[in-house]
Amino acid sequence: DLPAADLGRFVERNEVALVALSANSPDLVGELAQAIGAVRTAAGGRPIGVIVGGGVAWVPNLQSTVEADGVAHSITEAQALTREHRPAS
């Protein structure tokens, strides 16, 4: 329930390495895309990974539709995606 603009401001003001978003309803795909767009804009060129999960993960072509870096259908997939998108130390 976090507005996309608020998420963008948080990303802009903080050192964020990864954003994980969850939505349960396919009706929220548009809002999810807006949130990811806000993250991308606020990142200002920083490589911030964005993964999505929840009930919405089963929407066909979700990753390309919302321009996420990954879609997790389970906690195991979410953990793997988190490792993949972790910044190099």
PDB file of N, CA, C and O in Angstrom, chain B, residues numbered from 101:
ATOM      1  N   ASP B 101       0.807  -1.200   0.000  1.00  0.00           N
ATOM      2  CA  ASP B 101       0.000   0.000   0.000  1.00  0.00           C
ATOM      3  C   ASP B 101       0.848   1.261   0.000  1.00  0.00           C
ATOM      4  O   ASP B 101       0.332   2.353   0.237  1.00  0.00           O
ATOM      5  N   LEU B 102       2.128   1.127  -0.259  1.00  0.00           N
ATOM      6  CA  LEU B 102       3.011   2.286  -0.304  1.00  0.00           C
ATOM      7  C   LEU B 102       2.896   2.958  -1.669  1.00  0.00           C
ATOM      8  O   LEU B 102       3.129   2.317  -2.694  1.00  0.00           O
ATOM      9  N   PRO B 103       2.542   4.235  -1.695  1.00  0.00           N
ATOM     10  CA  PRO B 103       2.452   4.935  -2.983  1.00  0.00           C
ATOM     11  C   PRO B 103       3.803   4.938  -3.709  1.00  0.00           C
ATOM     12  O   PRO B 103       4.855   5.039  -3.078  1.00  0.00           O
ATOM     13  N   ALA B 104       3.759   4.827  -5.035  1.00  0.00           N
ATOM     14  CA  ALA B 104       4.978   4.774  -5.851  1.00  0.00           C
ATOM     15  C   ALA B 104       5.867   5.986  -5.597  1.00  0.00           C
ATOM     16  O   ALA B 104       7.087   5.846  -5.520  1.00  0.00           O
ATOM     17  N   ALA B 105       5.286   7.157  -5.468  1.00  0.00           N
ATOM     18  CA  ALA B 105       6.079   8.372  -5.242  1.00  0.00           C
ATOM     19  C   ALA B 105       6.852   8.285  -3.926  1.00  0.00           C
ATOM     20  O   ALA B 105       8.005   8.711  -3.857  1.00  0.00           O
ATOM     21  N   ASP B 106       6.230   7.740  -2.890  1.00  0.00           N
ATOM     22  CA  ASP B 106       6.913   7.597  -1.597  1.00  0.00           C
ATOM     23  C   ASP B 106       8.064   6.592  -1.695  1.00  0.00           C
ATOM     24  O   ASP B 106       9.132   6.807  -1.122  1.00  0.00           O
ATOM     25  N   LEU B 107       7.840   5.500  -2.420  1.00  0.00           N
ATOM     26  CA  LEU B 107       8.901   4.519  -2.616  1.00  0.00           C
ATOM     27  C   LEU B 107      10.063   5.160  -3.370  1.00  0.00           C
ATOM     28  O   LEU B 107      11.226   4.955  -3.021  1.00  0.00           O
ATOM     29  N   GLY B 108       9.747   5.931  -4.395  1.00  0.00           N
ATOM     30  CA  GLY B 108      10.783   6.617  -5.155  1.00  0.00           C
ATOM     31  C   GLY B 108      11.596   7.563  -4.284  1.00  0.00           C
ATOM     32  O   GLY B 108      12.822   7.605  -4.391  1.00  0.00           O
ATOM     33  N   ARG B 109      10.927   8.321  -3.427  1.00  0.00           N
ATOM     34  CA  ARG B 109      11.640   9.237  -2.526  1.00  0.00           C
ATOM     35  C   ARG B 109      12.561   8.469  -1.580  1.00  0.00           C
ATOM     36  O   ARG B 109      13.684   8.900  -1.315  1.00  0.00           O
ATOM     37  N   PHE B 110      12.087   7.338  -1.074  1.00  0.00           N
ATOM     38  CA  PHE B 110      12.911   6.527  -0.180  1.00  0.00           C
ATOM     39  C   PHE B 110      14.161   6.049  -0.911  1.00  0.00           C
ATOM     40  O   PHE B 110      15.269   6.145  -0.382  1.00  0.00           O
ATOM     41  N   VAL B 111      13.984   5.538  -2.118  1.00  0.00           N
ATOM     42  CA  VAL B 111      15.125   5.047  -2.903  1.00  0.00           C
ATOM     43  C   VAL B 111      16.097   6.177  -3.205  1.00  0.00           C
ATOM     44  O   VAL B 111      17.313   5.992  -3.142  1.00  0.00           O
ATOM     45  N   GLU B 112      15.569   7.328  -3.527  1.00  0.00           N
ATOM     46  CA  GLU B 112      16.402   8.476  -3.865  1.00  0.00           C
ATOM     47  C   GLU B 112      17.256   8.919  -2.678  1.00  0.00           C
ATOM     48  O   GLU B 112      18.404   9.325  -2.863  1.00  0.00           O
ATOM     49  N   ARG B 113      16.717   8.846  -1.479  1.00  0.00           N
ATOM     50  CA  ARG B 113      17.375   9.371  -0.279  1.00  0.00           C
ATOM     51  C   ARG B 113      18.241   8.359   0.467  1.00  0.00           C
ATOM     52  O   ARG B 113      18.978   8.725   1.383  1.00  0.00           O
ATOM     53  N   ASN B 114      18.154   7.100   0.079  1.00  0.00           N
ATOM     54  CA  ASN B 114      18.838   6.049   0.828  1.00  0.00           C
ATOM     55  C   ASN B 114      19.708   5.192  -0.084  1.00  0.00           C
ATOM     56  O   ASN B 114      19.526   5.169  -1.301  1.00  0.00           O
ATOM     57  N   GLU B 115      20.652   4.493   0.527  1.00  0.00           N
ATOM     58  CA  GLU B 115      21.487   3.547  -0.206  1.00  0.00           C
ATOM     59  C   GLU B 115      20.735   2.228  -0.289  1.00  0.00           C
ATOM     60  O   GLU B 115      20.736   1.429   0.647  1.00  0.00           O
ATOM     61  N   VAL B 116      20.108   2.026  -1.406  1.00  0.00           N
ATOM     62  CA  VAL B 116      19.273   0.841  -1.620  1.00  0.00           C
ATOM     63  C   VAL B 116      19.967  -0.055  -2.634  1.00  0.00           C
ATOM     64  O   VAL B 116      20.408   0.418  -3.682  1.00  0.00           O
ATOM     65  N   ALA B 117      20.066  -1.334  -2.334  1.00  0.00           N
ATOM     66  CA  ALA B 117      20.694  -2.289  -3.250  1.00  0.00           C
ATOM     67  C   ALA B 117      19.662  -3.141  -3.983  1.00  0.00           C
ATOM     68  O   ALA B 117      19.898  -3.584  -5.107  1.00  0.00           O
ATOM     69  N   LEU B 118      18.526  -3.364  -3.343  1.00  0.00           N
ATOM     70  CA  LEU B 118      17.511  -4.252  -3.902  1.00  0.00           C
ATOM     71  C   LEU B 118      16.148  -3.840  -3.366  1.00  0.00           C
ATOM     72  O   LEU B 118      16.010  -3.499  -2.191  1.00  0.00           O
ATOM     73  N   VAL B 119      15.157  -3.872  -4.222  1.00  0.00           N
ATOM     74  CA  VAL B 119      13.780  -3.617  -3.810  1.00  0.00           C
ATOM     75  C   VAL B 119      12.976  -4.878  -4.131  1.00  0.00           C
ATOM     76  O   VAL B 119      13.001  -5.367  -5.260  1.00  0.00           O
ATOM     77  N   ALA B 120      12.274  -5.390  -3.143  1.00  0.00           N
ATOM     78  CA  ALA B 120      11.402  -6.550  -3.321  1.00  0.00           C
ATOM     79  C   ALA B 120       9.966  -6.092  -3.089  1.00  0.00           C
ATOM     80  O   ALA B 120       9.635  -5.551  -2.034  1.00  0.00           O
ATOM     81  N   LEU B 121       9.128  -6.317  -4.084  1.00  0.00           N
ATOM     82  CA  LEU B 121       7.729  -5.900  -4.010  1.00  0.00           C
ATOM     83  C   LEU B 121       6.826  -7.115  -4.103  1.00  0.00           C
ATOM     84  O   LEU B 121       7.142  -8.087  -4.788  1.00  0.00           O
ATOM     85  N   SER B 122       5.716  -7.050  -3.417  1.00  0.00           N
ATOM     86  CA  SER B 122       4.754  -8.134  -3.426  1.00  0.00           C
ATOM     87  C   SER B 122       3.358  -7.575  -3.630  1.00  0.00           C
ATOM     88  O   SER B 122       2.997  -6.546  -3.058  1.00  0.00           O
ATOM     89  N   ALA B 123       2.583  -8.260  -4.444  1.00  0.00           N
ATOM     90  CA  ALA B 123       1.180  -7.902  -4.649  1.00  0.00           C
ATOM     91  C   ALA B 123       0.402  -9.198  -4.807  1.00  0.00           C
ATOM     92  O   ALA B 123       0.904 -10.167  -5.375  1.00  0.00           O
ATOM     93  N   ASN B 124      -0.806  -9.211  -4.310  1.00  0.00           N
ATOM     94  CA  ASN B 124      -1.600 -10.437  -4.371  1.00  0.00           C
ATOM     95  C   ASN B 124      -2.573 -10.506  -5.527  1.00  0.00           C
ATOM     96  O   ASN B 124      -2.914 -11.602  -5.972  1.00  0.00           O
ATOM     97  N   SER B 125      -3.026  -9.383  -6.021  1.00  0.00           N
ATOM     98  CA  SER B 125      -4.067  -9.375  -7.038  1.00  0.00           C
ATOM     99  C   SER B 125      -3.524  -8.972  -8.405  1.00  0.00           C
ATOM    100  O   SER B 125      -2.746  -8.022  -8.502  1.00  0.00           O
ATOM    101  N   PRO B 126      -3.918  -9.673  -9.452  1.00  0.00           N
ATOM    102  CA  PRO B 126      -3.543  -9.264 -10.803  1.00  0.00           C
ATOM    103  C   PRO B 126      -4.037  -7.860 -11.142  1.00  0.00           C
ATOM    104  O   PRO B 126      -3.512  -7.219 -12.053  1.00  0.00           O
ATOM    105  N   ASP B 127      -5.032  -7.385 -10.420  1.00  0.00           N
ATOM    106  CA  ASP B 127      -5.541  -6.028 -10.634  1.00  0.00           C
ATOM    107  C   ASP B 127      -4.505  -4.973 -10.267  1.00  0.00           C
ATOM    108  O   ASP B 127      -4.676  -3.800 -10.600  1.00  0.00           O
ATOM    109  N   LEU B 128      -3.435  -5.371  -9.586  1.00  0.00           N
ATOM    110  CA  LEU B 128      -2.427  -4.422  -9.114  1.00  0.00           C
ATOM    111  C   LEU B 128      -1.197  -4.350 -10.014  1.00  0.00           C
ATOM    112  O   LEU B 128      -0.207  -3.717  -9.649  1.00  0.00           O
ATOM    113  N   VAL B 129      -1.242  -4.983 -11.176  1.00  0.00           N
ATOM    114  CA  VAL B 129      -0.087  -4.977 -12.078  1.00  0.00           C
ATOM    115  C   VAL B 129       0.279  -3.543 -12.472  1.00  0.00           C
ATOM    116  O   VAL B 129       1.463  -3.210 -12.528  1.00  0.00           O
ATOM    117  N   GLY B 130      -0.698  -2.701 -12.741  1.00  0.00           N
ATOM    118  CA  GLY B 130      -0.426  -1.309 -13.101  1.00  0.00           C
ATOM    119  C   GLY B 130       0.277  -0.562 -11.992  1.00  0.00           C
ATOM    120  O   GLY B 130       1.232   0.173 -12.244  1.00  0.00           O
ATOM    121  N   GLU B 131      -0.187  -0.741 -10.760  1.00  0.00           N
ATOM    122  CA  GLU B 131       0.441  -0.080  -9.617  1.00  0.00           C
ATOM    123  C   GLU B 131       1.854  -0.608  -9.391  1.00  0.00           C
ATOM    124  O   GLU B 131       2.753   0.142  -9.013  1.00  0.00           O
ATOM    125  N   LEU B 132       2.040  -1.902  -9.626  1.00  0.00           N
ATOM    126  CA  LEU B 132       3.363  -2.506  -9.500  1.00  0.00           C
ATOM    127  C   LEU B 132       4.312  -1.894 -10.532  1.00  0.00           C
ATOM    128  O   LEU B 132       5.455  -1.571 -10.207  1.00  0.00           O
ATOM    129  N   ALA B 133       3.855  -1.736 -11.747  1.00  0.00           N
ATOM    130  CA  ALA B 133       4.670  -1.109 -12.796  1.00  0.00           C
ATOM    131  C   ALA B 133       5.011   0.329 -12.421  1.00  0.00           C
ATOM    132  O   ALA B 133       6.134   0.776 -12.655  1.00  0.00           O
ATOM    133  N   GLN B 134       4.069   1.052 -11.849  1.00  0.00           N
ATOM    134  CA  GLN B 134       4.338   2.430 -11.417  1.00  0.00           C
ATOM    135  C   GLN B 134       5.399   2.461 -10.323  1.00  0.00           C
ATOM    136  O   GLN B 134       6.283   3.318 -10.337  1.00  0.00           O
ATOM    137  N   ALA B 135       5.315   1.537  -9.383  1.00  0.00           N
ATOM    138  CA  ALA B 135       6.285   1.473  -8.285  1.00  0.00           C
ATOM    139  C   ALA B 135       7.681   1.183  -8.829  1.00  0.00           C
ATOM    140  O   ALA B 135       8.659   1.798  -8.403  1.00  0.00           O
ATOM    141  N   ILE B 136       7.770   0.252  -9.766  1.00  0.00           N
ATOM    142  CA  ILE B 136       9.075  -0.081 -10.344  1.00  0.00           C
ATOM    143  C   ILE B 136       9.600   1.097 -11.156  1.00  0.00           C
ATOM    144  O   ILE B 136      10.796   1.388 -11.121  1.00  0.00           O
ATOM    145  N   GLY B 137       8.736   1.766 -11.872  1.00  0.00           N
ATOM    146  CA  GLY B 137       9.144   2.962 -12.602  1.00  0.00           C
ATOM    147  C   GLY B 137       9.684   4.031 -11.676  1.00  0.00           C
ATOM    148  O   GLY B 137      10.663   4.702 -12.000  1.00  0.00           O
ATOM    149  N   ALA B 138       9.051   4.192 -10.525  1.00  0.00           N
ATOM    150  CA  ALA B 138       9.515   5.173  -9.542  1.00  0.00           C
ATOM    151  C   ALA B 138      10.891   4.794  -9.001  1.00  0.00           C
ATOM    152  O   ALA B 138      11.731   5.666  -8.777  1.00  0.00           O
ATOM    153  N   VAL B 139      11.123   3.507  -8.793  1.00  0.00           N
ATOM    154  CA  VAL B 139      12.432   3.041  -8.322  1.00  0.00           C
ATOM    155  C   VAL B 139      13.490   3.336  -9.375  1.00  0.00           C
ATOM    156  O   VAL B 139      14.558   3.859  -9.060  1.00  0.00           O
ATOM    157  N   ARG B 140      13.192   3.002 -10.621  1.00  0.00           N
ATOM    158  CA  ARG B 140      14.159   3.212 -11.710  1.00  0.00           C
ATOM    159  C   ARG B 140      14.503   4.701 -11.859  1.00  0.00           C
ATOM    160  O   ARG B 140      15.667   5.063 -12.034  1.00  0.00           O
ATOM    161  N   THR B 141      13.495   5.541 -11.789  1.00  0.00           N
ATOM    162  CA  THR B 141      13.725   6.981 -11.910  1.00  0.00           C
ATOM    163  C   THR B 141      14.558   7.496 -10.745  1.00  0.00           C
ATOM    164  O   THR B 141      15.506   8.257 -10.942  1.00  0.00           O
ATOM    165  N   ALA B 142      14.209   7.084  -9.543  1.00  0.00           N
ATOM    166  CA  ALA B 142      14.903   7.555  -8.344  1.00  0.00           C
ATOM    167  C   ALA B 142      16.324   7.010  -8.244  1.00  0.00           C
ATOM    168  O   ALA B 142      17.180   7.616  -7.600  1.00  0.00           O
ATOM    169  N   ALA B 143      16.571   5.882  -8.872  1.00  0.00           N
ATOM    170  CA  ALA B 143      17.899   5.267  -8.794  1.00  0.00           C
ATOM    171  C   ALA B 143      18.963   6.153  -9.426  1.00  0.00           C
ATOM    172  O   ALA B 143      20.130   6.094  -9.040  1.00  0.00           O
ATOM    173  N   GLY B 144      18.574   6.960 -10.381  1.00  0.00           N
ATOM    174  CA  GLY B 144      19.534   7.870 -10.994  1.00  0.00           C
ATOM    175  C   GLY B 144      20.753   7.177 -11.566  1.00  0.00           C
ATOM    176  O   GLY B 144      21.868   7.687 -11.451  1.00  0.00           O
ATOM    177  N   GLY B 145      20.559   6.028 -12.175  1.00  0.00           N
ATOM    178  CA  GLY B 145      21.674   5.301 -12.764  1.00  0.00           C
ATOM    179  C   GLY B 145      22.308   4.264 -11.852  1.00  0.00           C
ATOM    180  O   GLY B 145      23.118   3.454 -12.303  1.00  0.00           O
ATOM    181  N   ARG B 146      21.945   4.282 -10.564  1.00  0.00           N
ATOM    182  CA  ARG B 146      22.473   3.252  -9.658  1.00  0.00           C
ATOM    183  C   ARG B 146      21.850   1.913 -10.030  1.00  0.00           C
ATOM    184  O   ARG B 146      20.668   1.861 -10.370  1.00  0.00           O
ATOM    185  N   PRO B 147      22.620   0.833  -9.972  1.00  0.00           N
ATOM    186  CA  PRO B 147      22.073  -0.484 -10.318  1.00  0.00           C
ATOM    187  C   PRO B 147      21.282  -1.084  -9.152  1.00  0.00           C
ATOM    188  O   PRO B 147      21.842  -1.802  -8.323  1.00  0.00           O
ATOM    189  N   ILE B 148      20.013  -0.797  -9.091  1.00  0.00           N
ATOM    190  CA  ILE B 148      19.150  -1.316  -8.029  1.00  0.00           C
ATOM    191  C   ILE B 148      18.261  -2.398  -8.621  1.00  0.00           C
ATOM    192  O   ILE B 148      17.448  -2.133  -9.506  1.00  0.00           O
ATOM    193  N   GLY B 149      18.420  -3.612  -8.128  1.00  0.00           N
ATOM    194  CA  GLY B 149      17.587  -4.707  -8.592  1.00  0.00           C
ATOM    195  C   GLY B 149      16.183  -4.593  -8.027  1.00  0.00           C
ATOM    196  O   GLY B 149      15.984  -4.115  -6.910  1.00  0.00           O
ATOM    197  N   VAL B 150      15.210  -5.040  -8.817  1.00  0.00           N
ATOM    198  CA  VAL B 150      13.818  -5.057  -8.363  1.00  0.00           C
ATOM    199  C   VAL B 150      13.246  -6.440  -8.654  1.00  0.00           C
ATOM    200  O   VAL B 150      13.213  -6.889  -9.800  1.00  0.00           O
ATOM    201  N   ILE B 151      12.798  -7.105  -7.593  1.00  0.00           N
ATOM    202  CA  ILE B 151      12.142  -8.401  -7.764  1.00  0.00           C
ATOM    203  C   ILE B 151      10.708  -8.287  -7.251  1.00  0.00           C
ATOM    204  O   ILE B 151      10.409  -7.496  -6.357  1.00  0.00           O
ATOM    205  N   VAL B 152       9.836  -9.093  -7.839  1.00  0.00           N
ATOM    206  CA  VAL B 152       8.430  -9.077  -7.446  1.00  0.00           C
ATOM    207  C   VAL B 152       7.970 -10.489  -7.122  1.00  0.00           C
ATOM    208  O   VAL B 152       8.507 -11.474  -7.629  1.00  0.00           O
ATOM    209  N   GLY B 153       6.965 -10.560  -6.266  1.00  0.00           N
ATOM    210  CA  GLY B 153       6.410 -11.844  -5.889  1.00  0.00           C
ATOM    211  C   GLY B 153       4.995 -11.685  -5.384  1.00  0.00           C
ATOM    212  O   GLY B 153       4.386 -10.626  -5.539  1.00  0.00           O
ATOM    213  N   GLY B 154       4.474 -12.729  -4.783  1.00  0.00           N
ATOM    214  CA  GLY B 154       3.097 -12.733  -4.314  1.00  0.00           C
ATOM    215  C   GLY B 154       2.183 -13.371  -5.343  1.00  0.00           C
ATOM    216  O   GLY B 154       2.646 -13.951  -6.325  1.00  0.00           O
ATOM    217  N   GLY B 155       0.906 -13.264  -5.117  1.00  0.00           N
ATOM    218  CA  GLY B 155      -0.070 -13.849  -6.022  1.00  0.00           C
ATOM    219  C   GLY B 155       0.036 -13.338  -7.443  1.00  0.00           C
ATOM    220  O   GLY B 155      -0.313 -14.044  -8.389  1.00  0.00           O
ATOM    221  N   VAL B 156       0.508 -12.134  -7.595  1.00  0.00           N
ATOM    222  CA  VAL B 156       0.644 -11.521  -8.911  1.00  0.00           C
ATOM    223  C   VAL B 156       1.755 -12.189  -9.731  1.00  0.00           C
ATOM    224  O   VAL B 156       1.813 -12.008 -10.947  1.00  0.00           O
ATOM    225  N   ALA B 157       2.612 -12.940  -9.096  1.00  0.00           N
ATOM    226  CA  ALA B 157       3.732 -13.582  -9.789  1.00  0.00           C
ATOM    227  C   ALA B 157       3.274 -14.526 -10.889  1.00  0.00           C
ATOM    228  O   ALA B 157       4.041 -14.823 -11.804  1.00  0.00           O
ATOM    229  N   TRP B 158       2.047 -15.000 -10.816  1.00  0.00           N
ATOM    230  CA  TRP B 158       1.539 -15.955 -11.802  1.00  0.00           C
ATOM    231  C   TRP B 158       0.948 -15.283 -13.032  1.00  0.00           C
ATOM    232  O   TRP B 158       0.492 -15.964 -13.950  1.00  0.00           O
ATOM    233  N   VAL B 159       0.951 -13.956 -13.061  1.00  0.00           N
ATOM    234  CA  VAL B 159       0.452 -13.237 -14.238  1.00  0.00           C
ATOM    235  C   VAL B 159       1.430 -13.480 -15.396  1.00  0.00           C
ATOM    236  O   VAL B 159       2.631 -13.258 -15.248  1.00  0.00           O
ATOM    237  N   PRO B 160       0.915 -13.937 -16.553  1.00  0.00           N
ATOM    238  CA  PRO B 160       1.808 -14.184 -17.690  1.00  0.00           C
ATOM    239  C   PRO B 160       2.584 -12.929 -18.091  1.00  0.00           C
ATOM    240  O   PRO B 160       2.039 -11.826 -18.110  1.00  0.00           O
ATOM    241  N   ASN B 161       3.859 -13.118 -18.410  1.00  0.00           N
ATOM    242  CA  ASN B 161       4.747 -12.041 -18.877  1.00  0.00           C
ATOM    243  C   ASN B 161       4.900 -10.903 -17.871  1.00  0.00           C
ATOM    244  O   ASN B 161       5.191  -9.773 -18.263  1.00  0.00           O
ATOM    245  N   LEU B 162       4.711 -11.179 -16.595  1.00  0.00           N
ATOM    246  CA  LEU B 162       4.776 -10.134 -15.578  1.00  0.00           C
ATOM    247  C   LEU B 162       6.126  -9.419 -15.582  1.00  0.00           C
ATOM    248  O   LEU B 162       6.177  -8.191 -15.515  1.00  0.00           O
ATOM    249  N   GLN B 163       7.214 -10.177 -15.661  1.00  0.00           N
ATOM    250  CA  GLN B 163       8.538  -9.564 -15.568  1.00  0.00           C
ATOM    251  C   GLN B 163       8.728  -8.493 -16.638  1.00  0.00           C
ATOM    252  O   GLN B 163       9.186  -7.392 -16.333  1.00  0.00           O
ATOM    253  N   SER B 164       8.386  -8.796 -17.870  1.00  0.00           N
ATOM    254  CA  SER B 164       8.564  -7.801 -18.930  1.00  0.00           C
ATOM    255  C   SER B 164       7.506  -6.706 -18.851  1.00  0.00           C
ATOM    256  O   SER B 164       7.787  -5.556 -19.188  1.00  0.00           O
ATOM    257  N   THR B 165       6.306  -7.042 -18.416  1.00  0.00           N
ATOM    258  CA  THR B 165       5.234  -6.051 -18.321  1.00  0.00           C
ATOM    259  C   THR B 165       5.578  -4.945 -17.331  1.00  0.00           C
ATOM    260  O   THR B 165       5.357  -3.767 -17.612  1.00  0.00           O
ATOM    261  N   VAL B 166       6.116  -5.320 -16.180  1.00  0.00           N
ATOM    262  CA  VAL B 166       6.414  -4.324 -15.141  1.00  0.00           C
ATOM    263  C   VAL B 166       7.887  -3.926 -15.126  1.00  0.00           C
ATOM    264  O   VAL B 166       8.295  -3.073 -14.338  1.00  0.00           O
ATOM    265  N   GLU B 167       8.678  -4.542 -15.992  1.00  0.00           N
ATOM    266  CA  GLU B 167      10.119  -4.269 -16.103  1.00  0.00           C
ATOM    267  C   GLU B 167      10.876  -4.563 -14.815  1.00  0.00           C
ATOM    268  O   GLU B 167      11.725  -3.787 -14.377  1.00  0.00           O
ATOM    269  N   ALA B 168      10.544  -5.706 -14.224  1.00  0.00           N
ATOM    270  CA  ALA B 168      11.252  -6.175 -13.030  1.00  0.00           C
ATOM    271  C   ALA B 168      12.495  -6.952 -13.455  1.00  0.00           C
ATOM    272  O   ALA B 168      12.607  -7.393 -14.599  1.00  0.00           O
ATOM    273  N   ASP B 169      13.414  -7.109 -12.526  1.00  0.00           N
ATOM    274  CA  ASP B 169      14.606  -7.912 -12.790  1.00  0.00           C
ATOM    275  C   ASP B 169      14.357  -9.394 -12.554  1.00  0.00           C
ATOM    276  O   ASP B 169      15.109 -10.242 -13.035  1.00  0.00           O
ATOM    277  N   GLY B 170      13.309  -9.698 -11.819  1.00  0.00           N
ATOM    278  CA  GLY B 170      12.976 -11.092 -11.574  1.00  0.00           C
ATOM    279  C   GLY B 170      11.621 -11.225 -10.920  1.00  0.00           C
ATOM    280  O   GLY B 170      11.116 -10.292 -10.296  1.00  0.00           O
ATOM    281  N   VAL B 171      11.036 -12.415 -11.076  1.00  0.00           N
ATOM    282  CA  VAL B 171       9.738 -12.729 -10.472  1.00  0.00           C
ATOM    283  C   VAL B 171       9.914 -13.998  -9.648  1.00  0.00           C
ATOM    284  O   VAL B 171      10.400 -15.013 -10.148  1.00  0.00           O
ATOM    285  N   ALA B 172       9.519 -13.932  -8.401  1.00  0.00           N
ATOM    286  CA  ALA B 172       9.635 -15.074  -7.496  1.00  0.00           C
ATOM    287  C   ALA B 172       8.272 -15.701  -7.271  1.00  0.00           C
ATOM    288  O   ALA B 172       7.316 -15.028  -6.887  1.00  0.00           O
ATOM    289  N   HIS B 173       8.197 -17.008  -7.519  1.00  0.00           N
ATOM    290  CA  HIS B 173       6.964 -17.753  -7.293  1.00  0.00           C
ATOM    291  C   HIS B 173       6.977 -18.485  -5.956  1.00  0.00           C
ATOM    292  O   HIS B 173       5.980 -19.091  -5.564  1.00  0.00           O
ATOM    293  N   SER B 174       8.108 -18.426  -5.258  1.00  0.00           N
ATOM    294  CA  SER B 174       8.252 -19.086  -3.962  1.00  0.00           C
ATOM    295  C   SER B 174       9.341 -18.362  -3.169  1.00  0.00           C
ATOM    296  O   SER B 174      10.076 -17.539  -3.714  1.00  0.00           O
ATOM    297  N   ILE B 175       9.431 -18.674  -1.907  1.00  0.00           N
ATOM    298  CA  ILE B 175      10.475 -18.078  -1.070  1.00  0.00           C
ATOM    299  C   ILE B 175      11.853 -18.540  -1.540  1.00  0.00           C
ATOM    300  O   ILE B 175      12.821 -17.783  -1.464  1.00  0.00           O
ATOM    301  N   THR B 176      11.944 -19.769  -2.020  1.00  0.00           N
ATOM    302  CA  THR B 176      13.213 -20.279  -2.530  1.00  0.00           C
ATOM    303  C   THR B 176      13.656 -19.480  -3.744  1.00  0.00           C
ATOM    304  O   THR B 176      14.827 -19.116  -3.853  1.00  0.00           O
ATOM    305  N   GLU B 177      12.731 -19.202  -4.660  1.00  0.00           N
ATOM    306  CA  GLU B 177      13.058 -18.376  -5.823  1.00  0.00           C
ATOM    307  C   GLU B 177      13.424 -16.959  -5.389  1.00  0.00           C
ATOM    308  O   GLU B 177      14.339 -16.360  -5.953  1.00  0.00           O
ATOM    309  N   ALA B 178      12.735 -16.426  -4.411  1.00  0.00           N
ATOM    310  CA  ALA B 178      13.034 -15.073  -3.925  1.00  0.00           C
ATOM    311  C   ALA B 178      14.447 -15.014  -3.354  1.00  0.00           C
ATOM    312  O   ALA B 178      15.174 -14.051  -3.596  1.00  0.00           O
ATOM    313  N   GLN B 179      14.835 -16.023  -2.609  1.00  0.00           N
ATOM    314  CA  GLN B 179      16.184 -16.059  -2.050  1.00  0.00           C
ATOM    315  C   GLN B 179      17.230 -16.123  -3.157  1.00  0.00           C
ATOM    316  O   GLN B 179      18.255 -15.446  -3.089  1.00  0.00           O
ATOM    317  N   ALA B 180      16.969 -16.939  -4.175  1.00  0.00           N
ATOM    318  CA  ALA B 180      17.912 -17.048  -5.288  1.00  0.00           C
ATOM    319  C   ALA B 180      18.026 -15.729  -6.038  1.00  0.00           C
ATOM    320  O   ALA B 180      19.128 -15.306  -6.388  1.00  0.00           O
ATOM    321  N   LEU B 181      16.912 -15.085  -6.284  1.00  0.00           N
ATOM    322  CA  LEU B 181      16.931 -13.793  -6.973  1.00  0.00           C
ATOM    323  C   LEU B 181      17.656 -12.739  -6.147  1.00  0.00           C
ATOM    324  O   LEU B 181      18.374 -11.900  -6.691  1.00  0.00           O
ATOM    325  N   THR B 182      17.467 -12.786  -4.849  1.00  0.00           N
ATOM    326  CA  THR B 182      18.157 -11.845  -3.963  1.00  0.00           C
ATOM    327  C   THR B 182      19.661 -12.022  -4.080  1.00  0.00           C
ATOM    328  O   THR B 182      20.402 -11.042  -4.151  1.00  0.00           O
ATOM    329  N   ARG B 183      20.111 -13.265  -4.100  1.00  0.00           N
ATOM    330  CA  ARG B 183      21.551 -13.527  -4.250  1.00  0.00           C
ATOM    331  C   ARG B 183      22.045 -13.031  -5.602  1.00  0.00           C
ATOM    332  O   ARG B 183      23.124 -12.444  -5.683  1.00  0.00           O
ATOM    333  N   GLU B 184      21.284 -13.254  -6.655  1.00  0.00           N
ATOM    334  CA  GLU B 184      21.679 -12.828  -8.003  1.00  0.00           C
ATOM    335  C   GLU B 184      21.823 -11.311  -8.110  1.00  0.00           C
ATOM    336  O   GLU B 184      22.696 -10.816  -8.823  1.00  0.00           O
ATOM    337  N   HIS B 185      20.983 -10.589  -7.414  1.00  0.00           N
ATOM    338  CA  HIS B 185      20.943  -9.139  -7.551  1.00  0.00           C
ATOM    339  C   HIS B 185      21.645  -8.410  -6.401  1.00  0.00           C
ATOM    340  O   HIS B 185      21.527  -7.193  -6.262  1.00  0.00           O
ATOM    341  N   ARG B 186      22.361  -9.157  -5.596  1.00  0.00           N
ATOM    342  CA  ARG B 186      23.135  -8.558  -4.507  1.00  0.00           C
ATOM    343  C   ARG B 186      24.332  -7.834  -5.126  1.00  0.00           C
ATOM    344  O   ARG B 186      25.005  -8.380  -6.000  1.00  0.00           O
ATOM    345  N   PRO B 187      24.595  -6.612  -4.675  1.00  0.00           N
ATOM    346  CA  PRO B 187      25.751  -5.890  -5.222  1.00  0.00           C
ATOM    347  C   PRO B 187      27.052  -6.602  -4.873  1.00  0.00           C
ATOM    348  O   PRO B 187      27.172  -7.231  -3.822  1.00  0.00           O
ATOM    349  N   ALA B 188      28.014  -6.490  -5.769  1.00  0.00           N
ATOM    350  CA  ALA B 188      29.331  -7.089  -5.519  1.00  0.00           C
ATOM    351  C   ALA B 188      30.008  -6.363  -4.365  1.00  0.00           C
ATOM    352  O   ALA B 188      29.930  -5.140  -4.249  1.00  0.00           O
ATOM    353  N   SER B 189      30.675  -7.140  -3.512  1.00  0.00           N
ATOM    354  CA  SER B 189      31.359  -6.498  -2.381  1.00  0.00           C
ATOM    355  C   SER B 189      32.830  -6.409  -2.618  1.00  0.00           C
ATOM    356  O   SER B 189      33.562  -5.897  -1.770  1.00  0.00           O
TER     357      SER B 189
END
